[in-house]
Amino acid sequence: MKLNNYLLTFCCAIGSAHLHADEFANAGGHATTKPIEPIMATIPAGSFAMGSTKKESTQPVTNVNVKEFSLGKYEVTVSEFRRFIAATNYAAPKECRHEMNGWFLQYSKGNWETNALNTSEFQPVVCINWQAAQAYTKWLAKETGKPYRLPTEAEWEYAARAGTKTDYYFGDDPDNTQVCNYANVGDLYGESILQRDSNTSYYNWSGDIAHCNDHSAYASIVGMYEPNAFGLFDVLSNVQEFLADCYVRGYKHIANDGSAYVSDECELRAARGGSWHWSHSPLFSRGAIPEDFAGGVDGFRLALDGAAPKLAKSSQKFQRELIFAQQQEQKRRDNQPAIPAQVTNVVLTQTDDSVTLTWDKSEDSDVDSYRVYRNLLSGGMFKLLASNLTQTTFTDKNIGQHKYDYTVVAVKQHLQSHYSKPITIEPGWISVPGKVEAEWAVEFSDSVISFSSDGERFGSVLTGPDAIGKNAVITYQLNVAKAGFYQLEYRVAAERDTKGFDVYSNEKKLAENPVLKTGGYDKWQIQQGSLVKLKQGKNTLTLKSRDNNWKLNWLSLKAS
């Protein structure tokens, strides 16, 4: 992963100085094992309505009484976690979901120290799991004689809200423009850097991005944003935080005293707070994580019963170093250029073999160039199509057979504007004989498009909550070279034998095609269907599902 020069310099200058001057006790190179106690805020006793009627997983709304406790002002950092590893030689996860170009879809080599996202000792530690966070709290409690622990889910929401009843502790943010002052979320700056480093997008992955600049592409040094009324930083978003509770959907299990819900059959642990690569979520939003899951967006902070203790000497030194790191980071942010204005008035002109885009010149006089993005499927993540464009027009001669979107951005130095309003190409007519990808449907119901990576291809399939639904209707536009009969084949996956689908051509039913068991949803198989009679020229081919529990990868029509 590329890192900007400042962060490399800062990591080496600050992080290295911190390590070599303080973390190593002698010439033998043994890291200091004395723990750094968290800098904590006292959370006063009180009651609040936990949950929301806006989400099923946060109902019923429950009144909870919380005793006084203290909570870490910051998420536990790499620097603090380093002491734990040095003292215990704890076997933290050696693999983690941290590679941005894979969007955390697979584990790869990397740990709490060496993952692709670390740039500072003062970022929250990630690429650990709930088990490692729990081990850290037990070690710290033993070393200090203070019963440090993970906060409960009720404590977390109560403390994060800090007496407010709005979606966020600073109020509501319907236009997604204020959150960047308070949290590190998926935003315009992060989108610019992510596209530059990985040609990957926050936008359309987890919803819209914030229409503002939080100045951080990945996890931020802790404490860089405005705290809530209790003095807590980054609770709204930086990394998602592990909690003590087992996760159960809904709040019928919640104790009125705010204690943790635990069970011997705990499959998932509750997690709260957003992440630097997600669109921001209200404070009542919940997460659930397996105990052994290690990812690049998950960390934790610590709790303690009663009022916040006096700051330990090790914490005082850590606090001074953190303040210095924050000051240096703020200087970097102050020197960033402004995000360019959004490109407007994008017009699409489509012919049989090309698409031409035109747009208005940016209102920012210092814009360097423009970029054009395109997604694989309408509504999907944008991938870079063309860059370094100095004119306000672009022609794409590599057009597809299906519906997808274009968008244009203005570029100033390494930062780009928000995407222009996406503009959609009309689907083409698919040439037959040939292969018809499942996602090329012009219309489909009771099914969704999902990505698949199964060895043969990385692409898309039609699926759904129960795979393709019983009432699914899927329609394709075909341009047939010669009238006649065509042999239908389809690549499918199914957990059981199903009735499959009926085939219609130009609204006339032709045949029934079963989908047979393949051994599971991840086991793909090519199955032969019926003969299909098609006329020369333009035809519509419609599949009407007769059963659920099957997935479709592609169809093939060969002249018989």
N, C-alpha and C positions, 0 to 999 in steps of 0.2 A: 504494500500500500504506500502511495506517495504521501509524504507529510510536508507541510510547508516549512521553509527554512527557519522561521522563527521558532516553531515548536521543537524542531530538532535542536536548535541552539539552546532553547530554554530547558528542554529536558536534560541536556548534557550539563549545562551550567548550573541550574538550580538542583535538579534531581541528583546529579553526580556529586555536587558539593555536599548535599545533604547526606548522601550515602557514605562518601569517603571520609568526611570530617566527623561524622557522628555515628553512622551505622556500623563502622568497623572498629572494634575495640582495640586492636593491636595489629602489629605487622603480620600476624598470622592470618589476617583476613577473616576473622570470625565476626559475624554480624552481631550487633548489640541485641540482646534478648529481653531487655527491660521493656515492659509494655508501655504504650502510650494510652493513657485513659482518655475517653471521649470528652470533648467540650460539650456540656449539657445545658439544657434549659429546663426550668421547673414548669411543669404543666399543672395548673391549679385544678383542684377537684371540681366536678360539675356534672351536669347531665346534658344529653343531647338526643335528638332523633336520628338514629343510625339508619342509613339506607335512603331509598328514593322510590317513588312510584313510577319512575321513568324506565326502570329496568327490572325484569322479572327476577334476576339473580340478586337484587338488593331489596327484596320484599319478604315478609311484611316490614314496613318501617317500624322500628323498635326503639322504645325509650331506654337508654342505657345510662347508668350512674357510674362515673369514673372517679376513682380515688386519686389523690395527688400522686404524681410520679414525675420522673425526669426522663427526657428523651434527648438523644444526641442532636446537636444543632446541625451536624453534617453527616452525610453518609460516610461509613468507614472507608478510609483511603488506602491506596497501595502502600504508602509509608507505614501505616499502622499495622496492616496485615503482614508486612515483611517481618516485623518483630516476632509475630506468632510463628511463622514458618521457621525462622532462625532458632527460636527457643524449643520448638517441639519436633521439627522435621516432619511435620504433618504431611501425609500423602494427599495433597490437593489434586484435583483433576488435571491430567496432562493433555487432555483434548477438550475442545470447546467449540461452540458455534459462534465464530467471531469473524469469518471471512465475509466482507461486505459484498463482493461480487457474486456470492452464492446466497445472499440474503439470509444467512444463518440457517440454511436448509440442511447442512451437513456438518458433522463434527470434523475438525481438522486439528493438527498439532498446534498447541498453544495453551498457556496456562495463565494464572493470575498476574504473572510478571511479563511474559513474553508474547501475549496476544497482539493481534494486529491493530488494536485500538489504543493501547497505552502510549501516552506521550508525556505523562507527568506523574511524579510520586503523589501528587495531591488530587488526582482524579479518584473517583470511587473505585474500589477494587471490584473487578468483574471476572468472568470465567472461573468462578467458584460455583458451588452448589449450596443448597440449603444445609446439607450436612456439614460442609466446611464452615458456613456461617455459625452454625450451632456449636461446632467444636471451638471456634474462636471465642465465643461468649463464655463457654465453660472455662477455657484457659485463662481469660482475662479475670473472671470471677475468682478463680483459685489464686492467681498471682497477686491480686489486689485485696482480697478479702471482702469484696463488694459483690453482691449477687447480680451482676450484669446479665441481661437476657435480651432476647428478641421481643419487640413490642407485640401486644395482641392486636387483632384486627380492629377491635373497638377503640383501643387506645390510639391507634394510628389515625383513624378517621377523626376522632375527637380533637387530637392535637393538630392535625393538618387543617381542619376547619377553623380552629382558633376562635370559636364563637360565631362564625358566619353561617348563613343558610343558603348562600348562593352556590352556583356550580363550582366556582373557584374562590379561594380566600380573598381575592382582590375584587370580586364581583362576578358578573356574567360577561361573556365576551362573544356576542353573536357574530361579529365580523372577523373574528380571528386576528385581531390587530394589536391587542394589548398584552397578550400572554408572554411575549418575548422579554418584557421587563421583569418577569417573575419566574421564568422557567426555561429550561433547555429542551426544546421540542423539535419536531420536524418543521423546518422553516425555510425561508428563501435562501439564507446563507448556507444552511446544511445541504439544500438541494443543489446549489452551485458546486460545492466541494464534492459531494457524492457523485454527481455526474462527471466531474473532472477526474476523480480518482478511480471510479469503478463503472462508469456509464450505467449507473443504476439510479433508481428514483424512489424518493419517499412518496411522491404524489401518486395517487390511485393505488398505493399499496395498502395503506391503512386509513384511507380517507384523504381529505384535503390537507394541505400543509398550512401552517400559520402564515398569514400575510404580513410578516414583519421579519426583523433580523435579530436573532438572539446571539449572533457572533460566534457560535460554536457549531462545528460540523458533527462532532462525535461527543463522547462524554466530556463534560466540562470540569475544570478545577472546581471543587466544591465551594459554595458560598459566593458565587459571582452574581447572583440575582437577588431581587428584593425578598426579604423574609416575610413570614406571616406575623400576626400579632403576638405570637408566643416566641418569636425569635428563631423559628425553624427555617432552614434553607433547603431548597430543592425538593420539597415534599410533593410539589405538583408534578415535576418531571426533571429527571436527569438520568437516573437508572431506576428501574422497578425494584422494590424492596421486599425481601423475604420477611415473613411474619411467623409468629409462634403457632398460629391456628392451623388445624386441618381445614381444607377448603370443602365446604358443602354449599350446594346451590341454594340460595335463599337464606333467610335469617330466623327460621323457626328454632334453630339451635342456639341462638345467641343468648349468653347469660346477661342478666340485667346489671351485674356488677362489672361488666367489661372484661372479665377473665377470658383466657383463651379456650377455644373448643378443641379438645384433643381426643384422639381415638386410637385404639390398637390397630385399626384397619384404615390408616391414613394414607390414601393413594396420592393425594395432592396437598400441597401447602398453599395457604393464602398468600397473596402478594398485592402490594398497593403502590400507587404512584405511576406516573408515566415514564417514558423513555425518550432519549434524544432523537430517536428515529421514528417516533410515532406522532400522529396528530394528537393534540392534548385532549385529555379526557377529564370529565368532572371528578371531584374529589370522592364521590360515592362509588366510582367505578372500581371493579375488582379484577384481580388476576388469579390464576391458579398454575402452579408449577410443580412437577415431580421433584421429590427430594434430591434425586441424583442428577438433575438437569443442570448443565453448566453453559451459560450463554454470555454474550457480549453486552447485554443490556440489563443484567440483574445483579444487584448488590444488597446492602443492608445497612441499617443504623441500629443503635443500641438503646435499651431502656433500663431503668433502675427505679425501684420503689422509693417514694418519698422525694423530698426536695433535692435539687442538683447539688452534688458535693463540691467542696472547695477544689479549685483547679490544681491538679497535681503538678509537680515540677516538670515532669516529662511532657505534660500537656502544655505548660507555659512555653516551653521551647518550641514544641510543635506549632503552637498558635502563632508565634513570631515568624516562623518559617512559612507558614501558610499565608499570613498577611503579606509577606514579601512576594510570594508566588502570585497571589491575587493582584497585587499592584503591577507586577510585570505583565501579567495577562491582560489587565485593563489597558495598559499602554498599547499592547498589540491591537486590541479592539478599537481603541481611539484612532489608530492609524489606518483602519480599514476604509476602503472607498465605499461610497453609498451604493445601495442596490439600484440598478437602473430602473426606469419606469417601464411598465408593462407595454408590450407591443399591441397596437390596436388595428382594427379594420383589416383583418386577414381575409382575403378572398380566394376561393378555390375554383379553378377551372379544370374540368375533367374531360378527357377524350378517351378513345378506346385503348390507347397505349401510353398515356402520360397524364400527370397531374401538375398543374402550374399554380403556385401560390404567389400572391402579391400582398404587400402590407404597407402601412404608413411609416414614414421615417420616424425614428425615435425622437421624442421631444428633448432628450438629453443630448447636448451637443458633443459630449466627450465619450459617447459610445464608440467602441472599437469596431464591432462587427455584429453579425447576427448568426444564430444557429436555428436549424430546423430539426424538430424531433418527430418521430412517428412511433406509434405502438403496434404491437403484433395484432391486437384485437381492440375494437372500440371499447374505451373505458379502462384499458390496461395501462401498465407502466410505460412511460416514454423512453425510447432509446434514441441516441443521437443519429441523425441521418446525414446532416451536412453542417459544416462549421466554417468560420472565417469568411462568411459572406459579407461583402461590402455593399452590395446592391439590395434593393427591397423586393427582390423576386427570386424564385427558385423553381426549377422544373424537375420532377421525379419521374424518370422513365422506367423505373423498376416497380411497377404497381402490381398489387395482388388481386386475388379473386374475391376477397371478402371485405367486410366493413371494418375500417380502422380510422384512427384520428391523426391529424397533423396539428402541431403547435409551433409557434415561433417565439424566440426570446432575443432580447438585446443583451450584449456582452460588454462589460467594462472591466478591464484587467482580467482577473480570474472570476469575477462575479457575474451572474446572469440575472435578468429580470424574472419576475413570475411568468409562468407560461401564459401565452395569449389564450383566449377562449378557444378550446379545441374545435376543429372543424373536420367533419366526417366525410369520407369518400363513399360514394354509392357502390354497393357490391357489384362485382362483375359477373359474367356468365362463365361457368366452369366448363372447360373443354372436355368432351367425352368422345372416344374412350379415354380413360385415365383415372387417376386417384382423386378422391374428394375428401379433404380433411374434415373431420367432424366440426371444427370450429368455423368452417366456411358457411354455415347455415345462415340464411338471410333472416329467418325467424325461428325461434325455439321457445318452448314453454315447458314447465315442470322439469327443468334441467338447468344446469349451470356449466360454464366453461371453467375448467381447472387445468393447471399445468401437470404434466406427467414426464417423468424421467425413468425409463424402464429398460434401457439398454439399446433398443432399436432406434429411438429418437427422443429428443427433448422437444416437446411441443404441447399441444392442448388436447383435452378430451372433453366430451360431454358427460356430465355426472350429476350428482345432487346429494341431498342428505341421505337418501336411500338409493344412491346411484341414480340412474335415470328413472323418473317417476312413471307411474302407471298411465297417467294421462298426458304424457309428453307428446308434443307435435313438433316435428323438426323438418324444415323446408329448405331445399337447395334449388338454385337456378342453374340449369345445364344448357350448354350449347353443343348439340349433338351433330357430329360430322356426317353421319349417314343413318338413315332410318333402318330399323331392324331390331333384333333381339340382342340384349347385352346380359352377360353373366354377372350377377351381383355377388361380391364378396365383402366381408366386413371384419375389421379387427376389433375384438371385443374382450371384455373381462366380466366374469360373473361368478358369484359364489354358489349358485345352484342353477339347475335347468329352468329356463324361463320361457314364457310364450313369445318373447321378443317383440316384434313389431309387424304391422301391415305396411306394404309399400303401395303408394299411390303415384300415378303419373298423370299430370294435368288433371288432378282431382278425381281420377278414376282408379278404383282399387284394383291392383294387379295380383298380389299374392301375400301370403302370410310367411314370415321368416322367424323361426325360433332362434333364441340365443342360448346355447348350451353351456353348462358349467365348465369353467376353465381352471378351477382350483383356487379362486380368490380374486379380489379386486386388483391385486398387483400381478396377476398372472394373465398375460395377454395371449390371444389365440386368433388366428385367421380362420373364419368359418365361411363355408359356401352357402349362398342363399339361392333365391329363385332366379329365373330368367325374367328380364324386364324389357317390355316392348316400348321403344321410344321413337318419336318422329324426328325427322331431320330438322335442325334449327333449334329454336328455343323451347325448352321444356321445364316444367317444375316437377321435382321429385320430392315427395313428402313421406316421412316415416311417422306412423302413428303407433305409439307404444301400446302394447297389450299387457304389459307386466312391469314391475319394478325390479331392482337389484341387478342391473346390468349397466355397463359403461361402453361408450363408443369412442374409438380412436380415429378410424377412417373407414371410408367405403371405397370400393373399386368397381368400375364398370368396364368389362372387356367385351369386344364384339364376339358374338357366338357363331 
